[in-house]
């Protein structure tokens, strides 16, 4: 008997760097920053350890962002977070058909709680 299909995957991740620190100029070209690359690699490690496998079809992403201090825009963190889940939670971020985000404050434990759900269209 085969296992039932996975319809949802959840993970707790560190706060991503702001989109303001996502890109850097290098020798006349725009490249992904070292901070963004390090974050993406860390997300890959955490998701591999958790046994994530990418969804093939449309998905909804739910993100609760717990920031350490009352500064920073919610939308500035989304780009790096969603890009870091490419190839891990979904094959391409073009599969995201719903995006739900909430901002909270938690000085003692900043983090992002993410849930990716399969969407039936």
N, C-alpha and C positions, 0 to 999 in steps of 0.2 A: 504494500500500500504506500502511495507517495504522500509526502507532506503537503498540507494545505498551502495554497499560495500566500505569500506575504503581501498584506495590503497596507501595512504601515511600518515605518521604522523611526525610532527616536534616538536622540543622542544629546549629550551635554558637551558643549565645546567652550573653549576660552573665547573671550571677546575678540573679534577680528579687528585688524587695523582699519582706520577710517579710509574711505575712498580718497580722501585728500592725500593719503600716503600710499595709494595703490600704484601709481605710475611715477616714474622718474625719468628725467632726461639723461641720456648717456651717449656721448660722442655724436650728438646731433640726432639721436633716435629716441623714441619714447619706449621704455621697457617696463616690465613689471618690477616693482621694488623688491629689495631683499626681504623686507618685512612681510610683504604679501606672499612671496615664495615660501618663506619659513612657515607662515600660518597655513598655507595650503598643504604643505608637507605634514605638519602636525595633525591637521584634520584627516588626512589620508591614513596616518598611523592609527589614530583613535578609531576611525570607522572600520579599518581592517581588523583591529582587535575585537570590535563589537560584532563582526561578521556581516557587515553591510554588503548588499548586492544591489546593483542599479536596477531601477524600474525601467521597463521598455516603453511604456505608454505615458499618457498625461498624468501629472502629479499636482498635488497641492502642498505648499510648504507653509508651516506654522512656526513662527520664531518668536520666542519670548527673550528679549534682550535685557539683561540685568547689568546695568552700568555701574561703575565704581564711584562715579561722582556725577553731579547734576550738570553735565556738559556733554556735548556731542549730539548730532542729529541721528535719529533712528535710521533714516534712509542712507546715510553715509556708510553704515556698516553692512548693508544688504549686498552690495556688489561683490565684495570680497567673500562674504559668507556663501552666497549662491554659487559663485565661480569655484570656490573650494570644494563644493559637493559634486561638481561635474565629474562624470565617470565613476562616481562612488555611490551616490544615492539615485542618480538618474544619468542617462547617457549624455544628455545635452540639456542645458538650462532652457532651451526652447520648449522642452516638455512641460515647463511650469505654466499651468493654466490658472492657478489661484495662488495668491501670496498674501498671507496674514501675518502682521507683525505687531508686537506690543512692546512698549518700553517700560522698564521698571528700574528702581534704584536698589542696589544691594552693595554697599561699600565693602562689606566683609567677604562677599563671594561673587565677584563679577563673572558673568558667564552668558552663554546663549543656549537655551533649551530649544532644540529643533525637532520637529516631527514632519516627516514626509509621508504623504498618503497617496495611494493609487487612486485615480479618479476614473470613474466609469462614464464615458461619454456616449 
